Amino acid sequence: MEVQEACMIKKVIYCLNFIWTSFIAFSFPICFEMIFLCISGHSKGYGYDLGSEKDISVMFGLIGSLIWLALAVPSNIYVFRKTLSKGKRYILIPIILYIALALACVIITYGGWANYAKEVFNI
């Protein structure tokens, strides 16, 4: 009975990490936008000159990237390692899901790649 409970706990932990990784994948475009705009000094938009506030903006971008990495990397490593232990062909499932969720966020939030590129990269 204890072996069955331990196996169930491992499945629950994997499921929770998979849900967290899915949330991170979905929110990746938004987080990337905020971090990129802060680091590039355009956190208030491209038409606004930050002047002396640029150093603070870059610092916020660096802190934001460290926070995002601390939240994203451990669960991603756990999910990819556990999925890889099931077989090499299964590793494509989380990769495709990660890309699909990030693209879904771009489509839902920004209305498509063209709007996202315009908003983030000022293209």
N, CA, C and O of each residue as an XYZ file, in Angstrom:
492
protein
N       0.815     -1.189      0.000
C       0.000      0.000      0.000
C       0.862      1.257      0.000
O       0.519      2.241     -0.656
N       1.971      1.236      0.726
C       2.843      2.402      0.798
C       3.499      2.698     -0.547
O       3.710      3.860     -0.894
N       3.816      1.667     -1.291
C       4.414      1.855     -2.618
C       3.414      2.525     -3.545
O       3.776      3.390     -4.342
N       2.179      2.128     -3.438
C       1.128      2.715     -4.270
C       0.920      4.190     -3.907
O       0.716      5.020     -4.794
N       0.969      4.517     -2.627
C       0.826      5.900     -2.195
C       1.994      6.749     -2.657
O       1.803      7.890     -3.076
N       3.204      6.206     -2.587
C       4.390      6.936     -3.041
C       4.310      7.200     -4.541
O       4.681      8.276     -5.009
N       3.826      6.218     -5.287
C       3.665      6.389     -6.732
C       2.621      7.448     -7.031
O       2.785      8.247     -7.954
N       1.547      7.456     -6.253
C       0.498      8.445     -6.451
C       1.002      9.850     -6.122
O       0.655     10.810     -6.811
N       1.815      9.975     -5.078
C       2.375     11.274     -4.716
C       3.286     11.785     -5.824
O       3.267     12.975     -6.141
N       4.083     10.901     -6.416
C       4.944     11.302     -7.527
C       4.130     11.771     -8.724
O       4.518     12.721     -9.404
N       3.003     11.112     -8.985
C       2.143     11.520    -10.094
C       1.506     12.877     -9.830
O       1.371     13.693    -10.742
N       1.117     13.116     -8.588
C       0.527     14.411     -8.229
C       1.564     15.514     -8.366
O       1.261     16.592     -8.879
N       2.788     15.254     -7.909
C       3.861     16.251     -8.034
C       4.153     16.539     -9.504
O       4.332     17.696     -9.886
N       4.203     15.485    -10.335
C       4.423     15.683    -11.767
C       3.289     16.485    -12.391
O       3.527     17.369    -13.214
N       2.063     16.179    -12.001
C       0.895     16.893    -12.546
C       0.933     18.366    -12.154
O       0.677     19.229    -12.993
N       1.246     18.668    -10.898
C       1.336     20.062    -10.454
C       2.455     20.808    -11.170
O       2.285     21.965    -11.554
N       3.595     20.153    -11.351
C       4.690     20.782    -12.090
C       4.323     20.989    -13.547
O       4.710     21.994    -14.143
N       3.587     20.059    -14.132
C       3.161     20.201    -15.518
C       2.190     21.367    -15.665
O       2.260     22.115    -16.640
N       1.286     21.525    -14.702
C       0.351     22.660    -14.730
C       1.115     23.969    -14.582
O       0.835     24.936    -15.290
N       2.080     24.004    -13.662
C       2.875     25.223    -13.465
C       3.689     25.541    -14.728
O       3.773     26.700    -15.133
N       4.278     24.532    -15.340
C       5.033     24.736    -16.575
C       4.119     25.244    -17.683
O       4.526     26.089    -18.479
N       2.899     24.744    -17.742
C       1.942     25.225    -18.745
C       1.593     26.689    -18.507
O       1.491     27.465    -19.458
N       1.410     27.072    -17.248
C       1.143     28.468    -16.925
C       2.332     29.350    -17.303
O       2.147     30.436    -17.851
N       3.535     28.896    -17.016
C       4.746     29.642    -17.373
C       4.845     29.773    -18.891
O       5.199     30.836    -19.400
N       4.536     28.701    -19.612
C       4.593     28.747    -21.074
C       3.573     29.734    -21.625
O       3.871     30.478    -22.560
N       2.375     29.745    -21.054
C       1.341     30.653    -21.535
C       1.705     32.107    -21.241
O       1.434     32.987    -22.058
N       2.309     32.364    -20.097
C       2.642     33.738    -19.720
C       4.000     34.196    -20.248
O       4.369     35.353    -20.046
N       4.753     33.320    -20.918
C       6.079     33.673    -21.400
C       6.110     34.902    -22.303
O       6.965     35.762    -22.092
N       5.224     35.040    -23.304
C       5.289     36.242    -24.151
C       5.079     37.537    -23.385
O       5.714     38.546    -23.692
N       4.207     37.526    -22.403
C       3.956     38.728    -21.614
C       5.171     39.057    -20.753
O       5.593     40.211    -20.678
N       5.726     38.045    -20.110
C       6.918     38.259    -19.278
C       8.094     38.714    -20.141
O       8.840     39.611    -19.751
N       8.259     38.096    -21.309
C       9.337     38.505    -22.208
C       9.184     39.957    -22.615
O      10.165     40.699    -22.669
N       7.954     40.365    -22.901
C       7.708     41.755    -23.296
C       8.104     42.711    -22.179
O       8.809     43.691    -22.419
N       7.658     42.433    -20.968
C       7.965     43.338    -19.862
C       9.466     43.398    -19.584
O      10.015     44.479    -19.373
N      10.124     42.249    -19.583
C      11.562     42.214    -19.309
C      12.331     42.896    -20.433
O      13.240     43.682    -20.169
N      11.981     42.608    -21.680
C      12.685     43.200    -22.818
C      12.543     44.716    -22.844
O      13.521     45.432    -23.063
N      11.330     45.204    -22.621
C      11.116     46.650    -22.657
C      11.833     47.347    -21.503
O      12.333     48.459    -21.671
N      11.888     46.714    -20.346
C      12.627     47.319    -19.225
C      14.122     47.342    -19.501
O      14.775     48.362    -19.282
N      14.672     46.231    -19.980
C      16.113     46.164    -20.225
C      16.520     47.093    -21.365
O      17.595     47.690    -21.318
N      15.678     47.222    -22.386
C      16.026     48.088    -23.512
C      15.763     49.561    -23.216
O      16.108     50.423    -24.024
N      15.152     49.863    -22.062
C      14.918     51.252    -21.687
C      13.658     51.846    -22.265
O      13.524     53.068    -22.331
N      12.726     51.003    -22.686
C      11.479     51.491    -23.271
C      10.281     51.040    -22.440
O       9.231     50.714    -22.993
N      10.429     51.020    -21.147
C       9.366     50.483    -20.295
C       8.111     51.345    -20.297
O       7.035     50.859    -19.949
N       8.224     52.616    -20.681
C       7.044     53.482    -20.755
C       6.596     53.691    -22.193
O       5.732     54.528    -22.454
N       7.161     52.953    -23.116
C       6.788     53.063    -24.518
C       7.924     53.642    -25.336
O       8.859     54.228    -24.790
N       7.843     53.477    -26.640
C       8.923     53.912    -27.517
C       8.920     55.420    -27.747
O       9.952     55.975    -28.126
N       7.810     56.091    -27.532
C       7.738     57.526    -27.769
C       8.160     58.353    -26.574
O       8.113     59.582    -26.629
N       8.570     57.709    -25.498
C       8.873     58.416    -24.263
C      10.347     58.243    -23.930
O      10.859     57.124    -23.965
N      11.034     59.328    -23.610
C      12.440     59.258    -23.236
C      12.544     59.140    -21.725
O      12.104     60.033    -21.001
N      13.118     58.051    -21.244
C      13.209     57.838    -19.806
C      14.252     58.739    -19.141
O      14.110     59.088    -17.969
N      15.282     59.111    -19.871
C      16.313     59.972    -19.312
C      17.028     59.310    -18.151
O      17.624     58.245    -18.311
N      16.974     59.929    -16.990
C      17.694     59.409    -15.824
C      17.030     58.162    -15.237
O      17.639     57.459    -14.430
N      15.808     57.887    -15.629
C      15.105     56.708    -15.127
C      15.515     55.427    -15.849
O      15.075     54.341    -15.473
N      16.345     55.537    -16.871
C      16.722     54.366    -17.664
C      17.476     53.334    -16.830
O      17.281     52.131    -17.008
N      18.343     53.800    -15.915
C      19.085     52.859    -15.068
C      18.145     52.042    -14.185
O      18.343     50.842    -13.995
N      17.136     52.695    -13.656
C      16.165     52.009    -12.810
C      15.363     51.013    -13.639
O      15.058     49.914    -13.176
N      15.026     51.395    -14.852
C      14.279     50.506    -15.734
C      15.087     49.250    -16.060
O      14.552     48.142    -16.046
N      16.371     49.427    -16.350
C      17.236     48.276    -16.643
C      17.349     47.388    -15.412
O      17.328     46.163    -15.534
N      17.469     47.982    -14.233
C      17.551     47.200    -12.996
C      16.277     46.394    -12.779
O      16.344     45.226    -12.396
N      15.108     47.005    -13.020
C      13.846     46.276    -12.906
C      13.789     45.121    -13.911
O      13.275     44.048    -13.594
N      14.310     45.337    -15.113
C      14.342     44.270    -16.109
C      15.214     43.110    -15.685
O      14.844     41.951    -15.870
N      16.358     43.409    -15.123
C      17.260     42.349    -14.657
C      16.654     41.597    -13.474
O      16.730     40.370    -13.414
N      16.062     42.315    -12.548
C      15.416     41.661    -11.406
C      14.233     40.823    -11.881
O      14.024     39.709    -11.400
N      13.461     41.358    -12.824
C      12.338     40.607    -13.368
C      12.779     39.340    -14.075
O      12.125     38.303    -13.958
N      13.886     39.410    -14.809
C      14.373     38.206    -15.496
C      14.863     37.163    -14.496
O      14.672     35.966    -14.712
N      15.490     37.599    -13.410
C      15.925     36.644    -12.389
C      14.731     35.991    -11.696
O      14.750     34.790    -11.425
N      13.702     36.771    -11.412
C      12.498     36.219    -10.787
C      11.826     35.231    -11.739
O      11.408     34.150    -11.324
N      11.721     35.608    -13.025
C      11.090     34.700    -13.984
C      11.884     33.407    -14.112
O      11.301     32.323    -14.154
N      13.207     33.510    -14.174
C      14.036     32.303    -14.268
C      13.880     31.427    -13.028
O      13.817     30.203    -13.138
N      13.818     32.043    -11.861
C      13.662     31.269    -10.633
C      12.316     30.557    -10.587
O      12.213     29.476    -10.007
N      11.291     31.138    -11.183
C       9.973     30.516    -11.196
C       9.817     29.488    -12.311
O       9.065     28.524    -12.164
N      10.518     29.682    -13.417
C      10.299     28.834    -14.593
C      11.243     27.643    -14.683
O      10.810     26.537    -15.007
N      12.502     27.848    -14.406
C      13.500     26.811    -14.692
C      13.321     25.536    -13.872
O      13.364     24.454    -14.458
N      13.121     25.594    -12.543
C      13.019     24.324    -11.802
C      11.880     23.418    -12.269
O      12.082     22.213    -12.421
N      10.710     23.962    -12.494
C       9.597     23.122    -12.930
C       9.806     22.615    -14.353
O       9.437     21.484    -14.671
N      10.397     23.449    -15.210
C      10.683     22.999    -16.574
C      11.675     21.843    -16.565
O      11.481     20.856    -17.275
N      12.718     21.953    -15.783
C      13.706     20.872    -15.699
C      13.052     19.594    -15.187
O      13.281     18.512    -15.726
N      12.236     19.725    -14.142
C      11.569     18.552    -13.571
C      10.668     17.875    -14.601
O      10.724     16.657    -14.774
N       9.844     18.656    -15.278
C       8.909     18.080    -16.250
C       9.668     17.445    -17.415
O       9.331     16.340    -17.840
N      10.685     18.129    -17.934
C      11.412     17.575    -19.075
C      12.185     16.314    -18.691
O      12.245     15.368    -19.477
N      12.774     16.285    -17.503
C      13.497     15.081    -17.076
C      12.556     13.900    -16.870
O      12.840     12.789    -17.318
N      11.440     14.139    -16.195
C      10.487     13.045    -15.963
C       9.888     12.549    -17.278
O       9.677     11.349    -17.449
N       9.615     13.457    -18.195
C       9.069     13.054    -19.486
C      10.116     12.310    -20.297
O       9.792     11.343    -20.987
N      11.353     12.743    -20.224
C      12.433     12.066    -20.952
C      12.673     10.661    -20.405
O      13.066      9.763    -21.150
N      12.436     10.468    -19.105
C      12.629      9.133    -18.536
C      11.600      8.130    -19.061
O      11.818      6.921    -18.974
N      10.492      8.615    -19.599
C       9.472      7.732    -20.168
C       9.835      7.286    -21.581
O       9.289      6.302    -22.080
N      10.743      7.995    -22.222
C      11.166      7.659    -23.575
C      11.502      8.916    -24.349
O      10.938      9.983    -24.104
N      12.423      8.780    -25.283
C      12.870      9.955    -26.037
C      11.779     10.557    -26.905
O      11.762     11.768    -27.126
N      10.876      9.738    -27.396
C       9.846     10.282    -28.279
C       8.807     11.107    -27.509
O       8.108     11.928    -28.102
N       8.706     10.896    -26.208
C       7.739     11.653    -25.404
C       8.209     13.073    -25.092
O       7.404     13.901    -24.666
N       9.474     13.368    -25.292
C       9.989     14.706    -24.973
C       9.386     15.763    -25.899
O       9.366     16.945    -25.555
N       8.901     15.354    -27.053
C       8.279     16.310    -27.968
C       6.949     16.846    -27.439
O       6.527     17.938    -27.818
N       6.295     16.091    -26.576
C       4.996     16.527    -26.051
C       5.114     17.830    -25.267
O       4.390     18.775    -25.580
N       5.998     17.934    -24.251
C       6.076     19.220    -23.544
C       6.642     20.353    -24.393
O       6.285     21.515    -24.197
N       7.521     20.021    -25.332
C       8.085     21.068    -26.198
C       6.992     21.662    -27.086
O       6.865     22.882    -27.187
N       6.207     20.799    -27.727
C       5.125     21.274    -28.596
C       4.066     22.004    -27.777
O       3.535     23.023    -28.218
N       3.756     21.489    -26.590
C       2.783     22.155    -25.726
C       3.280     23.535    -25.298
O       2.502     24.488    -25.272
N       4.558     23.654    -24.965
C       5.140     24.933    -24.559
C       5.005     25.954    -25.686
O       4.582     27.087    -25.455
N       5.363     25.553    -26.898
C       5.280     26.453    -28.048
C       3.822     26.806    -28.352
O       3.509     27.960    -28.646
N       2.936     25.818    -28.281
C       1.517     26.065    -28.575
C       0.897     27.024    -27.557
O       0.113     27.897    -27.930
N       1.237     26.869    -26.289
C       0.687     27.770    -25.274
C       1.240     29.184    -25.420
O       0.509     30.155    -25.224
N       2.514     29.312    -25.760
C       3.082     30.646    -25.979
C       2.421     31.314    -27.184
O       2.106     32.503    -27.134
N       2.209     30.568    -28.256
C       1.529     31.130    -29.431
C       0.072     31.467    -29.124
O      -0.455     32.463    -29.619
N      -0.579     30.636    -28.306
C      -1.960     30.932    -27.913
C      -2.026     32.233    -27.121
O      -2.966     33.012    -27.281
N      -1.045     32.469    -26.277
C      -1.008     33.724    -25.521
C      -0.845     34.917    -26.450
O      -1.499     35.944    -26.267
N       0.024     34.785    -27.446
C       0.225     35.877    -28.407
C      -1.056     36.143    -29.181
O      -1.418     37.300    -29.399
N      -1.733     35.105    -29.592
C      -2.968     35.274    -30.364
C      -4.081     35.849    -29.501
O      -4.792     36.757    -29.930
N      -4.237     35.329    -28.295
C      -5.320     35.792    -27.418
C      -5.051     37.199    -26.903
O      -5.945     38.046    -26.928
N      -3.851     37.456    -26.444
C      -3.552     38.725    -25.795
C      -3.340     39.858    -26.779
O      -3.838     40.964    -26.568
N      -2.613     39.598    -27.846
C      -2.221     40.659    -28.769
C      -2.950     40.621    -30.098
O      -2.882     41.591    -30.853
N      -3.630     39.558    -30.407
C      -4.352     39.463    -31.659
C      -3.503     38.966    -32.813
O      -3.905     39.083    -33.971
N      -2.353     38.422    -32.523
C      -1.506     37.865    -33.567
C      -0.065     38.309    -33.456
O       0.284     39.200    -32.681
N       0.770     37.648    -34.265
C       2.205     37.896    -34.215
C       2.563     39.308    -34.674
O       3.488     39.911    -34.130
N       1.851     39.845    -35.661
C       2.162     41.185    -36.173
C       1.957     42.244    -35.090
O       2.787     43.138    -34.930
N       0.867     42.146    -34.356
C       0.621     43.102    -33.272
C       1.632     42.945    -32.148
O       2.066     43.931    -31.552
N       2.008     41.700    -31.857
C       3.000     41.456    -30.807
C       4.349     42.054    -31.189
O       4.998     42.705    -30.370
N       4.768     41.835    -32.428
C       6.039     42.391    -32.892
C       6.016     43.914    -32.883
O       7.013     44.553    -32.546
N       4.883     44.491    -33.250
C       4.759     45.944    -33.228
C       4.827     46.487    -31.807
O       5.463     47.510    -31.552
N       4.168     45.797    -30.890
C       4.122     46.232    -29.497
C       5.476     46.084    -28.806
O       5.902     46.976    -28.073
N       6.139     44.979    -29.035
C       7.381     44.692    -28.329
C       8.589     45.287    -29.025
O       9.387     45.982    -28.396
N       8.732     45.028    -30.303
C       9.943     45.416    -31.012
C       9.795     46.699    -31.823
O      10.751     47.136    -32.463
N       8.612     47.306    -31.804
C       8.335     48.547    -32.519
C       8.622     48.412    -34.014
O       9.225     49.292    -34.628
N       8.178     47.290    -34.584
C       8.401     47.034    -36.015
C       7.232     47.559    -36.804
O       7.214     47.447    -38.029
